C-alpha cells in the first residue's frame, strides 16, 4: 500500500496537479509550469565535443530563467539541471534551497527529478520540504525577512543529473515595477546551456548592458509581447581569481529592462524621503541641534551631526517587505537608536537641513562601484544610501553608517562607490563620487632596539592616519585592553622569543586630525640568534604587511585590487651591544611601477644601524595588462620586508649568550608549569 501511495504521488506531481502545503507557518504549492514558459527537453548525452565532456567534478546542464512582466503578471520561472561527477560533490548535489520572501511572493515547485541510466524518476516529496527563515545577513545586522524552501534529494550518485524547476510569483511592491533582469553566462564549472527570457507588454522599448564579451540580447516585437532573450551554450568553466576591484566581476553578464531614465528612478525615490525639516524631533535631539547651531561654521555643525548619527545610532536594518527601501521617520530612528543606511541617511539629511545645510540622500550600488554607470536605470540596481551635503558650492559625500570616523567630513574618500544617484528634485543623472587628490591615509612604525642588561629593550611607536586610523579605531573599540596587549606581545614573541611587557600600552587618539598613536615597550630576553660565527637580529616591516603581500592568483583574467592609497613607512633603529661589529654594508634599493614606489635603505651607524622602508601606494588597483610587472615588483618588496642584521660579537659575549638562552629555557619551563 505504501508503494502504491508513493507511485500515486509521483503521478500527481508529474501531471501538474496543483496542491498547497504548509510548513513552519509558511506556505508553498506544487503545480504545472506557467503557460508563458517555453520548455525544452534536456539532451540525452553531454556532447563529446563540448567543454566539460571529460570533467570529473561538476557540470551544469541547464540554467534557464524566464520571467513574465506583462499586464500585471509578475512571475519568475527557473529550470536548473546539474550533474555531480565525483563522490565528493554528492553532498552539494543532494541539497537545494530556493529563497523567496513570503510577505509578497508565492513559491510553486514544478519538478524535482533525477536521471540515472537514461531514465527519469521524481524526487519531489512536498510533505518533506522544509520552509525556514534564512536570515543570512543577520550577523551583518540586517533582517531581510527571506525564507527558503529546503530540499533534501535522496539517493543522489555520481553521474546522476538532477533537475529542479520552480516559479516565484510577486516582487517587492515598494519597487513599483522598477526591475531589471540579469544573468551571468559562465560559471566556475562547464555549462551546456544558459538562458534568460523575459516577456514585456507589446511595444515596450528595451535597454541593455553587457560585460566581458557577452552578446547583446535578442529583442523580438510581437503582437502580445516584447520578448527579450539572452544566453550562451557550451561554455567552458571560468575561474574566479578573486581580489578584484569592486566594480569588476569576471563573468560575461547581460542586464536589460524597460527603457527608463535616471530621472524616473529619482521620481520613484522622492516620495520615500519627504521633506522632514518641520518634523518635531525628540527633545534631547532638538537640544543637540540648538547646541550645534552655536558652533562656529557649517563644517563644524556638519561634523557634529555626522558623528552623532554615525556613533550614537547603531547600524541595524529591518528590511522586510516595503521596509527594504522605505526609510523610517527620523524621530523614530533617533528614539530607537538604530537604523540601516537609508534610515541614517534620512536622519542626517534632516539634521543638516534644520541647520540650514543643504543635503540629500544619494542611492549607491556598493557591489557595482563605477560599473553602475553603464547599467540600465532601475531602482533595483542600488543596495545602499549615503548623503551628499554641500559646503558652499562644494559637494561632500559621507556615509552615515561608518562608525567612529575621524577627521573632517571633507576628508572621507568614498570613491570606491563610483557613481550615486542624488534623491533631489531635478536630478536626472548619476554623479561621480570624487577621489581624494592627495591620499590622507598613512601608517608609520618606528621600532628602536637598545641593549638592556643581558637582553634588549624594544620601543615601538605606530602612527595611523586617515582611513587606516578609522579602521584601527573601530578595532580597538571592539577589543579588551588585556587581549590587545597579549596579541601585540605575542606578535614579537614569535620573532624574538621570550618577551615581557615593560609598561602598559599607550593609545592616543586625536580624532579631529584623525591620527591615532600607539606606544609599546618590551623587554626581549634573548633576541639575538646564532648565525655561523655571527649574531643576527631578525626584523620585519610590519607596516607593509598586507600591502606588500602577493595576490592569491597572479595569472589573472581581470584587474587586481591592490591597497588603500597612502604612505606606509617602517623604520628600525638598532643599537648593538658595545664592541659588536656589523657584518653588513650600506644599502639603497628602489622599485616602482604605476601602483607604488618602494625604497629600502640600510645605514650602518657608529652604534648600530637604521633600516627604513617606504612604500607609497599611488593607485588602489592594477589593470590586467600591468599585473605581471606589478607582481614582480611586489616580489622585490617582499624580499626586503624580512631582514636579518648580522653582527660579529666579541668572544666574551658567547658565554653571556649561553647563559641568557638557559634562563630563557628555564623561564619557559616554569611558565608551562
C-alpha positions as CSV (number, residue, x, y, z in Angstrom):
1,X,0.0,0.0,0.0
2,X,2.9,2.4,0.8
3,X,4.4,1.6,-2.7
4,X,1.0,2.4,-4.4
5,X,0.6,5.6,-2.5
6,X,4.2,6.7,-3.4
7,X,3.5,5.9,-7.1
8,X,0.3,7.9,-7.0
9,X,2.1,10.9,-5.5
10,X,4.7,10.7,-8.3
11,X,2.0,10.5,-10.9
12,X,0.2,13.5,-9.5
13,X,3.4,15.5,-9.4
14,X,4.2,14.6,-13.0
15,X,0.7,15.5,-14.2
16,X,1.0,19.1,-12.9
17,X,-1.8,18.7,-10.4
18,X,-1.8,21.8,-8.1
19,X,-1.7,21.3,-4.3
20,X,-1.0,23.6,-1.4
21,X,1.3,22.8,1.5
22,X,2.2,24.5,4.8
23,X,5.3,24.1,6.9
24,X,6.6,26.1,9.8
25,X,4.0,28.8,9.3
26,X,4.9,29.2,5.6
27,X,3.1,28.0,2.5
28,X,4.1,26.8,-0.9
29,X,2.4,25.0,-3.8
30,X,3.1,22.3,-6.4
31,X,1.7,22.6,-9.9
32,X,2.2,22.9,-13.6
33,X,4.8,25.0,-15.3
34,X,3.3,28.5,-16.1
35,X,1.8,28.8,-19.5
36,X,4.2,31.5,-20.8
37,X,7.2,29.3,-20.3
38,X,8.8,27.7,-23.3
39,X,10.2,24.4,-22.1
40,X,13.0,22.4,-23.7
41,X,14.0,18.9,-23.0
42,X,17.5,18.1,-21.8
43,X,19.8,16.4,-24.2
44,X,20.2,12.7,-23.7
45,X,24.0,13.0,-23.6
46,X,26.6,15.7,-23.0
47,X,28.2,16.3,-26.4
48,X,31.6,14.8,-26.8
49,X,32.9,18.0,-28.4
50,X,31.5,20.4,-25.7
51,X,33.6,21.8,-22.9
52,X,33.3,19.6,-19.8
53,X,32.9,16.3,-21.7
54,X,35.7,14.9,-19.6
55,X,35.1,17.0,-16.4
56,X,35.4,14.8,-13.4
57,X,33.8,17.2,-10.8
58,X,30.6,19.0,-11.7
59,X,28.7,20.0,-14.8
60,X,25.8,22.4,-15.3
61,X,23.4,21.1,-17.9
62,X,21.0,24.0,-17.8
63,X,20.4,27.3,-16.1
64,X,17.2,28.7,-17.6
65,X,15.3,31.7,-16.2
66,X,12.1,33.1,-17.7
67,X,10.0,36.0,-16.5
68,X,6.6,37.4,-17.4
69,X,6.2,41.1,-16.7
70,X,3.1,41.6,-18.9
71,X,-0.2,43.2,-17.8
72,X,0.3,42.9,-14.1
73,X,1.9,39.5,-14.3
74,X,5.0,39.1,-12.1
75,X,6.3,35.5,-12.4
76,X,9.9,34.3,-12.4
77,X,10.4,30.7,-13.5
78,X,13.7,28.8,-13.1
79,X,14.8,25.5,-14.6
80,X,18.1,24.2,-13.2
81,X,19.9,21.0,-14.0
82,X,23.3,19.9,-12.8
83,X,25.4,16.7,-12.5
84,X,27.8,15.8,-9.7
85,X,30.7,13.9,-11.2
86,X,32.5,12.8,-8.1
87,X,31.7,11.3,-4.7
88,X,33.0,14.5,-3.0
89,X,30.2,16.6,-4.7
90,X,27.3,14.4,-3.6
91,X,26.6,16.4,-0.5
92,X,26.1,19.6,-2.5
93,X,24.1,17.8,-5.2
94,X,21.7,16.3,-2.7
95,X,20.5,19.5,-1.1
96,X,19.0,22.6,-2.7
97,X,17.3,25.7,-1.4
98,X,15.0,28.2,-3.1
99,X,14.8,31.7,-1.5
100,X,11.7,33.8,-1.6
101,X,10.0,36.5,0.5
102,X,6.7,35.1,1.9
103,X,5.5,38.7,2.6
104,X,4.9,39.3,-1.1
105,X,5.9,36.2,-3.0
106,X,4.4,32.7,-3.6
107,X,6.5,29.7,-4.4
108,X,5.4,26.9,-6.6
109,X,7.5,23.7,-7.1
110,X,7.2,22.1,-10.5
111,X,9.7,19.3,-10.5
112,X,12.5,17.7,-8.6
113,X,13.8,14.9,-10.9
114,X,16.8,12.7,-11.2
115,X,18.1,10.9,-14.3
116,X,20.1,7.7,-14.0
117,X,20.9,5.3,-16.8
118,X,18.8,7.4,-19.2
119,X,15.6,7.1,-17.1
120,X,14.0,10.0,-15.1
121,X,12.4,9.5,-11.7
122,X,10.7,12.0,-9.5
123,X,12.3,13.1,-6.2
124,X,9.6,15.7,-5.3
125,X,8.2,14.9,-1.9
126,X,6.3,18.1,-0.9
127,X,5.5,16.8,2.6
128,X,9.2,16.7,3.3
129,X,10.0,20.1,2.0
130,X,11.0,22.5,4.9
131,X,10.4,26.2,4.7
132,X,12.5,28.2,7.1
133,X,13.6,31.7,7.7
134,X,17.0,32.3,6.2
135,X,18.3,35.5,7.8
136,X,21.7,35.2,6.1
137,X,22.6,38.8,6.8
138,X,21.6,38.8,10.5
139,X,25.2,38.7,11.6
140,X,25.7,41.8,9.4
141,X,22.9,43.5,11.4
142,X,20.3,43.1,8.6
143,X,16.9,41.3,8.9
144,X,15.5,40.8,5.4
145,X,12.6,38.5,6.0
146,X,13.7,36.0,3.5
147,X,12.6,32.4,3.7
148,X,13.8,29.4,1.8
149,X,12.4,26.0,0.7
150,X,15.0,23.5,1.7
151,X,15.0,20.4,-0.5
152,X,16.8,17.2,0.5
153,X,17.1,14.9,-2.5
154,X,17.5,11.3,-1.7
155,X,19.8,8.7,-3.3
156,X,22.0,11.0,-5.5
157,X,25.0,9.3,-7.0
158,X,27.9,10.5,-9.2
159,X,26.8,10.8,-12.8
160,X,23.1,11.5,-11.9
161,X,21.5,14.5,-13.5
162,X,19.4,16.5,-11.0
163,X,16.7,18.8,-12.5
164,X,14.7,21.3,-10.4
165,X,12.2,23.8,-11.6
166,X,10.1,26.3,-9.7
167,X,8.3,29.6,-10.0
168,X,8.1,32.6,-7.7
169,X,5.1,34.9,-8.2
170,X,5.4,38.5,-7.0
171,X,8.1,41.0,-6.3
172,X,8.7,43.7,-3.8
173,X,5.8,46.2,-4.2
174,X,7.9,49.1,-3.0
175,X,9.9,48.9,-6.2
176,X,6.7,49.6,-8.2
177,X,7.9,47.5,-11.1
178,X,11.3,49.2,-11.4
179,X,13.0,45.9,-12.1
180,X,15.7,44.8,-14.5
181,X,16.9,41.3,-15.3
182,X,20.4,40.0,-15.4
183,X,22.2,36.7,-16.0
184,X,25.8,35.6,-15.9
185,X,26.7,33.4,-18.8
186,X,29.6,31.5,-17.3
187,X,30.4,29.8,-14.0
188,X,33.2,28.0,-12.2
189,X,32.1,24.7,-13.9
190,X,31.4,23.9,-17.5
191,X,27.8,24.7,-18.6
192,X,25.9,23.3,-21.5
193,X,23.1,25.9,-21.7
194,X,22.2,29.2,-20.0
195,X,19.3,31.4,-21.0
196,X,17.2,34.3,-19.8
197,X,13.9,35.0,-21.4
198,X,11.7,37.9,-20.5
199,X,8.2,38.9,-21.7
200,X,7.1,42.6,-21.5
201,X,3.9,44.3,-22.8
202,X,3.9,44.7,-26.5
203,X,5.6,47.8,-27.7
204,X,8.0,48.0,-24.7
205,X,11.3,49.6,-25.6
206,X,14.2,47.7,-24.1
207,X,17.7,48.9,-23.0
208,X,20.5,46.5,-22.3
209,X,24.0,46.4,-20.8
210,X,26.7,43.7,-21.4
211,X,30.0,42.9,-19.8
212,X,33.0,40.8,-20.5
213,X,32.2,39.8,-24.1
214,X,28.5,38.8,-23.5
215,X,26.4,39.0,-26.7
216,X,23.7,41.6,-26.8
217,X,20.2,40.2,-26.0
218,X,17.9,39.4,-28.9
219,X,14.7,41.5,-28.8
220,X,11.6,40.3,-30.7
221,X,8.5,42.5,-31.1
222,X,5.2,40.6,-31.1
223,X,1.5,41.4,-31.0
224,X,1.1,40.1,-27.5
225,X,4.6,40.7,-26.0
226,X,8.1,42.2,-26.5
227,X,10.4,39.2,-25.9
228,X,14.0,39.5,-24.8
229,X,16.4,36.6,-24.8
230,X,20.0,36.3,-23.7
231,X,22.0,33.2,-23.5
232,X,25.1,31.1,-24.2
233,X,25.8,27.5,-25.0
234,X,28.7,25.1,-24.5
235,X,30.6,27.4,-22.1
236,X,33.8,26.3,-20.5
237,X,34.5,26.8,-16.8
238,X,35.7,30.3,-15.9
239,X,38.0,30.7,-12.8
240,X,37.2,33.5,-10.4
241,X,40.6,34.8,-9.4
242,X,39.3,37.0,-6.6
243,X,41.0,40.2,-5.4
244,X,39.1,42.2,-8.0
245,X,38.2,45.9,-7.6
246,X,34.6,46.3,-6.5
247,X,33.5,47.4,-10.0
248,X,34.7,44.3,-11.7
249,X,33.3,40.8,-11.9
250,X,34.9,38.2,-14.3
251,X,31.8,36.6,-15.9
252,X,30.1,37.5,-19.1
253,X,26.9,39.3,-17.9
254,X,23.8,40.7,-19.5
255,X,21.4,43.2,-17.9
256,X,18.3,44.5,-19.5
257,X,15.0,46.1,-18.8
258,X,12.3,48.5,-20.0
259,X,13.7,51.8,-21.2
260,X,13.6,54.3,-18.3
261,X,15.7,57.2,-17.2
262,X,17.6,58.0,-14.0
263,X,15.1,60.9,-13.6
264,X,12.3,58.3,-13.4
265,X,14.2,56.5,-10.6
266,X,14.6,59.8,-8.8
267,X,10.8,60.3,-9.2
268,X,10.3,56.9,-7.6
269,X,12.6,57.6,-4.7
270,X,11.5,61.2,-3.8
271,X,8.2,60.2,-2.0
272,X,10.3,57.8,0.2
273,X,12.3,60.8,1.5
274,X,9.7,63.6,2.0
275,X,10.9,67.0,3.4
276,X,11.1,66.4,7.2
277,X,12.5,69.8,8.2
278,X,9.4,70.7,10.1
279,X,9.3,67.3,11.9
280,X,9.3,67.6,15.7
281,X,12.2,65.5,16.9
282,X,12.8,64.0,20.3
283,X,13.6,66.7,23.0
284,X,17.2,65.6,23.5
285,X,17.9,65.8,19.8
286,X,16.2,69.2,19.5
287,X,18.5,70.4,22.3
288,X,21.5,69.0,20.4
289,X,20.6,70.9,17.3
290,X,20.5,74.1,19.2
291,X,23.9,73.4,20.6
292,X,25.3,72.6,17.1
293,X,23.9,75.8,15.7
294,X,26.2,77.7,18.1
295,X,29.3,76.1,16.6
296,X,31.5,78.5,14.6
297,X,30.7,77.4,11.0
298,X,28.8,75.0,8.8
299,X,31.6,72.5,8.6
300,X,31.8,72.1,12.4
301,X,28.0,71.8,12.5
302,X,28.1,69.2,9.7
303,X,30.8,67.2,11.6
304,X,28.9,67.2,14.9
305,X,25.7,66.0,13.3
306,X,27.5,63.3,11.2
307,X,29.3,61.9,14.3
308,X,26.0,61.8,16.3
309,X,24.4,59.7,13.5
310,X,27.4,57.5,12.9
311,X,28.3,56.8,16.5
312,X,25.1,57.1,18.5
313,X,22.7,55.3,16.1
314,X,23.8,51.8,15.7
315,X,23.5,50.1,12.4
316,X,20.7,47.5,12.2
317,X,18.3,47.1,9.3
318,X,14.8,45.6,9.4
319,X,14.4,45.3,5.7
320,X,11.3,43.1,5.4
321,X,8.6,44.0,2.9
322,X,8.4,47.7,1.9
323,X,11.0,48.4,4.7
324,X,13.6,47.2,2.2
325,X,13.5,50.7,0.6
326,X,11.3,52.9,2.7
327,X,13.2,54.6,5.5
328,X,11.8,55.0,8.9
329,X,11.0,58.5,10.2
330,X,14.0,60.4,11.6
331,X,12.3,60.9,15.0
332,X,11.8,57.1,15.3
333,X,15.3,56.2,14.2
334,X,16.8,58.6,16.9
335,X,14.4,57.3,19.6
336,X,15.3,53.7,18.8
337,X,19.0,54.5,18.4
338,X,19.2,52.0,15.5
339,X,18.6,52.1,11.7
340,X,20.1,51.0,8.4
341,X,21.7,53.0,5.7
342,X,18.5,54.7,4.4
343,X,17.3,55.4,7.9
344,X,20.5,57.1,8.9
345,X,20.8,58.9,5.6
346,X,17.4,60.5,6.0
347,X,18.1,61.3,9.7
348,X,21.4,63.0,8.8
349,X,19.8,64.9,5.9
350,X,17.1,66.2,8.2
351,X,19.5,67.3,10.9
352,X,21.6,69.2,8.3
353,X,18.5,70.8,6.8
354,X,17.5,72.0,10.3
355,X,20.8,73.9,10.5
356,X,20.5,75.4,7.0
357,X,22.9,73.0,5.3
358,X,21.7,71.6,2.0
359,X,21.9,67.8,1.9
360,X,20.1,64.9,0.3
361,X,20.2,61.1,0.4
362,X,22.0,59.5,-2.5
363,X,21.4,56.0,-3.8
364,X,24.6,53.9,-4.2
365,X,25.5,50.5,-5.6
366,X,28.4,49.4,-3.5
367,X,28.5,46.0,-5.1
368,X,28.9,47.5,-8.6
369,X,31.1,50.5,-7.9
370,X,31.8,52.6,-11.0
371,X,30.4,50.0,-13.4
372,X,26.9,51.1,-12.4
373,X,27.3,54.0,-14.8
374,X,26.6,51.6,-17.7
375,X,23.7,49.8,-16.1
376,X,20.1,50.1,-17.3
377,X,18.4,52.5,-14.9
378,X,16.2,50.9,-12.2
379,X,15.5,51.1,-8.5
380,X,16.7,47.5,-8.1
381,X,20.2,48.5,-9.1
382,X,21.0,50.1,-5.8
383,X,21.8,48.5,-2.4
384,X,23.0,51.4,-0.2
385,X,22.2,55.0,0.6
386,X,24.7,57.8,1.6
387,X,24.4,61.5,1.9
388,X,25.5,64.3,-0.4
389,X,25.9,67.6,1.5
390,X,27.0,71.0,0.3
391,X,29.7,73.2,1.8
392,X,29.0,76.3,-0.3
393,X,29.3,75.1,-3.9
394,X,31.3,72.0,-3.0
395,X,29.6,68.6,-2.7
396,X,30.8,66.4,0.2
397,X,29.8,62.8,0.2
398,X,29.6,61.0,3.6
399,X,28.4,57.5,4.7
400,X,26.4,57.8,7.9
401,X,26.9,54.0,8.6
402,X,30.7,54.4,9.1
403,X,31.3,54.2,12.8
404,X,34.0,56.2,14.7
405,X,35.2,58.1,11.6
406,X,37.8,60.7,12.4
407,X,38.8,64.0,10.7
408,X,36.6,66.4,8.8
409,X,33.6,65.2,6.7
410,X,35.6,66.6,3.8
411,X,38.4,64.1,4.5
412,X,36.4,60.9,3.7
413,X,37.0,59.1,0.4
414,X,34.0,57.1,-0.9
415,X,35.3,57.0,-4.4
416,X,35.0,53.2,-4.4
417,X,31.3,53.7,-4.6
418,X,31.8,55.0,-8.1
419,X,28.6,56.8,-9.0
420,X,25.5,57.7,-6.9
421,X,22.0,59.0,-7.7
422,X,21.0,62.0,-5.5
423,X,17.4,61.9,-4.4
424,X,16.6,65.5,-5.1
425,X,14.1,67.3,-7.3
426,X,15.6,67.8,-10.8
427,X,18.3,65.1,-10.6
428,X,18.4,63.2,-13.8
429,X,21.8,61.5,-13.9
430,X,24.3,59.6,-11.8
431,X,27.1,61.7,-10.3
432,X,30.6,60.5,-9.7
433,X,32.0,60.4,-6.1
434,X,35.4,62.1,-6.4
435,X,38.6,60.6,-5.2
436,X,40.9,62.5,-2.9
437,X,43.5,64.3,-4.9
438,X,46.1,63.6,-2.2
439,X,45.5,60.5,-0.1
440,X,45.4,61.1,3.6
441,X,45.8,57.5,4.7
442,X,49.1,56.6,6.3
443,X,50.9,54.2,8.6
444,X,54.3,54.9,10.2
445,X,56.0,52.4,12.5
446,X,59.2,53.3,14.4
447,X,61.0,50.5,16.2
448,X,64.0,51.0,18.4
449,X,66.2,48.2,19.8
450,X,68.6,49.1,22.6
451,X,70.7,47.0,24.9
452,X,69.1,46.4,28.3
453,X,71.2,44.4,30.7
454,X,71.5,40.9,29.3
455,X,68.7,41.4,26.8
456,X,67.3,44.3,24.8
457,X,64.6,46.8,25.1
458,X,62.2,47.3,22.2
459,X,60.3,50.6,21.9
460,X,57.6,50.8,19.2
461,X,55.6,53.8,18.1
462,X,52.9,53.3,15.5
463,X,51.1,56.3,13.9
464,X,47.9,55.7,11.9
465,X,46.4,58.4,9.7
466,X,43.2,58.8,7.7
467,X,41.2,55.7,6.6
468,X,43.7,53.4,8.3
469,X,43.2,55.3,11.6
470,X,39.4,54.8,11.2
471,X,39.8,51.0,10.8
472,X,42.2,50.8,13.8
473,X,39.9,52.9,16.0
474,X,37.0,50.6,15.3
475,X,39.1,47.6,16.0
476,X,40.4,49.0,19.3
477,X,36.9,49.8,20.3
478,X,35.8,46.2,20.0
479,X,38.7,44.6,21.9
480,X,39.6,44.4,25.6
481,X,42.8,46.1,26.6
482,X,44.3,42.9,28.0
483,X,43.5,40.9,24.9
484,X,45.1,43.6,22.8
485,X,48.2,43.7,24.9
486,X,48.6,39.9,24.7
487,X,48.1,39.9,20.9
488,X,50.7,42.6,20.5
489,X,53.2,40.9,22.8
490,X,52.7,37.5,21.1
491,X,53.5,39.1,17.7
492,X,57.0,40.0,18.9
493,X,57.4,36.7,20.9
494,X,57.0,34.7,17.6
495,X,60.0,36.6,16.2
496,X,62.2,37.2,19.2
497,X,61.4,34.5,21.8
498,X,60.6,35.5,25.4
499,X,59.0,38.9,25.6
500,X,57.9,40.9,28.6
501,X,55.7,44.0,28.6
502,X,57.8,46.8,30.0
503,X,55.0,49.2,30.6
504,X,51.3,49.4,29.6
505,X,50.4,50.1,26.0
506,X,49.6,53.7,25.5
507,X,47.0,54.9,22.9
508,X,46.5,58.5,22.0
509,X,43.7,59.3,19.6
510,X,43.5,62.7,18.0
511,X,40.1,62.2,16.3
512,X,39.9,65.7,15.0
513,X,43.1,65.3,13.0
514,X,42.3,61.6,12.5
515,X,45.7,60.5,13.9
516,X,46.0,57.6,16.3
517,X,49.3,56.8,18.0
518,X,50.1,53.5,19.8
519,X,53.2,53.3,22.0
520,X,54.6,49.9,23.1
521,X,57.6,48.9,25.3
522,X,59.0,45.4,25.7
523,X,62.0,43.6,27.3
524,X,63.5,40.9,25.0
525,X,65.4,38.2,26.9
526,X,67.4,36.9,24.0
527,X,66.6,38.3,20.6
528,X,69.9,37.5,19.0
529,X,70.2,34.3,17.0
530,X,73.4,32.4,16.2
531,X,74.2,32.6,12.5
532,X,77.5,30.9,11.8
533,X,80.2,32.9,13.5
534,X,77.9,35.9,13.9
535,X,74.8,37.0,15.8
536,X,71.7,38.0,14.0
537,X,68.6,40.1,14.7
538,X,65.5,39.3,12.6
539,X,63.4,42.3,11.6
540,X,60.1,42.6,9.8
541,X,58.5,45.7,8.3
542,X,55.0,45.1,9.7
543,X,53.8,48.5,8.4
544,X,54.0,46.9,4.9
545,X,52.2,43.7,6.0
546,X,49.2,43.0,3.9
547,X,50.0,45.8,1.5
548,X,53.1,44.1,0.0
549,X,51.6,40.6,0.1
550,X,51.4,38.8,-3.2
551,X,47.8,38.2,-4.6
552,X,46.4,34.7,-4.2
553,X,46.5,34.4,-8.0
554,X,49.0,36.3,-10.2
555,X,47.8,34.7,-13.5
556,X,44.5,36.5,-13.8
557,X,41.6,37.3,-16.1
558,X,40.8,40.7,-14.6
559,X,42.3,43.7,-12.8
560,X,43.7,43.4,-9.3
561,X,42.5,45.3,-6.2
562,X,45.7,46.4,-4.5
563,X,45.7,48.6,-1.4
564,X,44.4,51.8,0.2
565,X,46.3,54.7,-1.3
566,X,48.7,56.4,1.1
567,X,52.1,56.2,2.6
568,X,53.4,53.2,4.6
569,X,56.7,53.6,6.4
570,X,58.6,51.3,8.8
571,X,61.8,52.5,10.4
572,X,64.0,50.4,12.7
573,X,66.9,51.8,14.8
574,X,69.2,49.2,16.3
575,X,71.8,49.9,18.9
576,X,74.2,47.0,19.1
577,X,75.9,45.9,22.3
578,X,79.3,47.6,22.9
579,X,82.1,46.0,20.9
580,X,79.9,44.3,18.3
581,X,80.8,45.0,14.7
582,X,78.4,44.9,11.8
583,X,78.6,42.3,9.1
584,X,76.6,44.2,6.6
585,X,77.0,47.3,4.4
586,X,75.0,50.3,3.3
587,X,72.0,49.5,1.1
588,X,69.7,51.6,-1.0
589,X,67.2,49.7,-3.1
590,X,64.2,51.1,-5.1
591,X,61.4,49.6,-7.1
592,X,58.5,51.5,-8.7
593,X,55.6,51.0,-11.1
594,X,52.2,52.5,-11.8
595,X,50.7,51.5,-8.5
596,X,53.5,52.0,-5.9
597,X,57.0,53.2,-5.2
598,X,59.2,51.4,-2.7
599,X,62.5,52.3,-1.2
600,X,64.6,50.4,1.3
601,X,67.7,51.9,2.9
602,X,70.1,50.5,5.4
603,X,72.6,52.8,7.1
604,X,75.3,51.5,9.5
605,X,75.8,53.9,12.4
606,X,78.7,54.1,14.9
607,X,76.5,52.3,17.5
608,X,74.2,50.2,15.3
609,X,72.1,50.7,12.2
610,X,69.0,52.4,10.8
611,X,66.7,50.4,8.4
612,X,63.9,52.2,6.7
613,X,61.2,51.0,4.4
614,X,59.0,53.5,2.5
615,X,56.1,52.3,0.3
616,X,53.9,54.9,-1.3
617,X,50.7,53.4,-2.8
618,X,49.6,55.8,-5.6
619,X,46.9,53.6,-7.2
620,X,44.4,51.3,-5.4
621,X,44.0,48.9,-8.3
622,X,46.1,47.5,-11.1
623,X,45.0,47.0,-14.7
624,X,45.1,43.5,-16.1
625,X,47.9,44.4,-18.5
626,X,50.1,45.6,-15.6
627,X,49.5,42.8,-13.2
628,X,52.6,40.8,-14.2
629,X,55.0,43.7,-13.7
630,X,53.2,44.7,-10.5
631,X,53.6,41.3,-9.0
632,X,57.3,41.2,-10.0
633,X,57.7,44.5,-8.1
634,X,55.9,43.1,-5.1
635,X,58.3,40.2,-5.0
636,X,61.1,42.6,-4.7
637,X,59.3,44.4,-1.9
638,X,58.7,41.1,-0.2
639,X,62.4,40.2,-0.3
640,X,63.1,43.5,1.6
641,X,60.4,43.3,4.1
642,X,62.1,40.5,6.0
643,X,65.6,41.5,7.1
644,X,68.4,40.0,9.1
645,X,71.2,42.2,10.6
646,X,74.3,40.2,11.4
647,X,77.0,41.3,13.9
648,X,80.3,39.9,15.0
649,X,80.3,39.6,18.8
650,X,83.4,39.5,21.0
651,X,84.3,36.1,22.5
652,X,83.1,37.2,25.9
653,X,79.6,37.5,24.6
654,X,79.3,33.8,23.8
655,X,79.2,32.8,27.5
656,X,76.7,35.5,28.3
657,X,74.5,34.4,25.3
658,X,74.6,30.8,26.5
659,X,73.5,31.9,30.0
660,X,70.7,34.0,28.6
661,X,69.4,31.1,26.5
662,X,69.5,28.8,29.5
663,X,67.5,31.4,31.6
664,X,65.0,31.7,28.7
665,X,64.6,27.9,28.7
666,X,64.0,27.7,32.4
667,X,61.5,30.6,32.2
668,X,59.5,28.7,29.6
669,X,59.5,25.5,31.7
670,X,58.2,27.4,34.7
671,X,55.6,29.1,32.6
672,X,54.3,25.7,31.4
673,X,54.0,24.5,35.0
